[in-house]
Amino acid sequence: MKKSKLFVTIIAGMVFIPYIACAFDIGYNIKSVHSVFDENNTQEVKVTPEDCTTDDQFGHAVDVSGGYAIVGAYGNDDRAENAGAAYMLHFDSQYWRPIQKLSAIDGDEYDFFGYSVSIDGNHVIVGAYGDDDHGSNAGSAYIFTRDGNFWYEHTKLKAQDSKPKDRFGCSVDISGKYMIVGAYGARDNGPHSGAAYIFVSDSNGVYQQQKLVVGDSEPYDFFGHSVSISGDYAIVGAYGKSYHGERSGVAYIFKRMGRRWRQLIKLTPSDGAKNDYFGRSVSISGQFAIIGAIGKNSFGKNSGAAYIFKRSGFYWSRHATIIPNNVRDNYCFGASVNVSNGHAVIGAHGDNMNGTRTGAAYVYQLDHQQWKQIAMFRPRDGSDDDFFGCSVAISGSQIIAGAYGNDENGEKSGAAYLYGLFSSYVNANR
């Protein structure tokens, strides 16, 4: 392993770390782990792999759990054109360090491995919606398991009724021994009506437990475009559903009862409208679910919104509507969402404060049953069409946001940014 170089500048009593150059002998090199402090004195760490090139779109999907993070680069060409890859990062109590590049053993061209990613503890799941084992774009997902700091391919998942153009793996999530995989292209009730699949692991391996479809499914609902799972609850977005108007969108919550998953409720806001795309992004954790509506015309066309629902017993009700007062046309607030342990992070990849579609990410905290904004992140080096905030995730005090359009290593080579919420942000009165 080569030593890192650290350049420190002291300005007005504050320490800035503008650049940390690292190279790791793990089969690929890292061009930079770039670390600075933003205007709130919050550390910003930028990761850009050296081997990412034009159209890799590193950062299209991200997730973080404990001291590990995963970043998808579905356009990576190492195994074949657009076969895809994903990168593992590790936080060693001081720095985020890239430790491994993941790819499918049987990766092939246009698999788009890394289009979706999720991590929980010692396991990650990576979607490859372009896999053609069962026909063009039938899709698959891969589970990797950690042994020390090494992640090895454990299982390849495919739907039992896999068909061409299902796009199984377009969305994934993992929680404990349960996994959920979206397939918005499934055609059970017409083109792109969609489906989602629950998998469970036990001592005998990983197997499909149930296929999720809904009774009111229609063509072009895109059910399964977004999925999330937490304990005994799962949520599936269907942003194309025409409920309050064409493509107003809905989301469905399911609960595990024994070995079956039952639909509990269909969520849609009372102020839903045509082209809201409610359900474009979803996340569930504990008693809260958050749903993005990037097409909401809150403070301009497609300015966006996010809705938080709270569970009481088996009943879910709207707890908050989140719309920052600074969003404008095409900010697409709600493009990505994640909720965890009294915090929510929401991406607005169309934010243009630092240039056209440079993007932003907003952080909220539950305080006395009110969701209050405690931080907003924009990359210090943001530039046009970075799409920062296209993907977001939070775990404890660690936040990660993707910027698949970043051009550091070529057009849309991509980048990922990591932030830490310091104790001064955290209010214990939740």
Secondary structure by P-SEA (a helix, b strand, c coil): cbbbbbbbbbccccccccbbbbbbcccccccccccccccccbbbbbbbbccccccccccccccccccbbbbbccccccccccccbbbbbbbcccbbbbcbbbbbccccccccccccccccccbbbbbccccccccccccbbbbbbbccccccccbbbbbccccccccccccccccccbbbbbccccccccccccbbbbbbbccccccccbbbbcccccccccccccccccccbbbbbccccccccccccbbbbbbbcccbbbbcbbbbbccccccccccccccccccbbbbbbcccccccccccbbbbbbbccccccccbbbbbccccccccccccccccccbbbbbccccccccccccbbbbbbbcccccccccccccccccccccccccccccccbbbbbccccccccccccbbbbbbbccccccccc
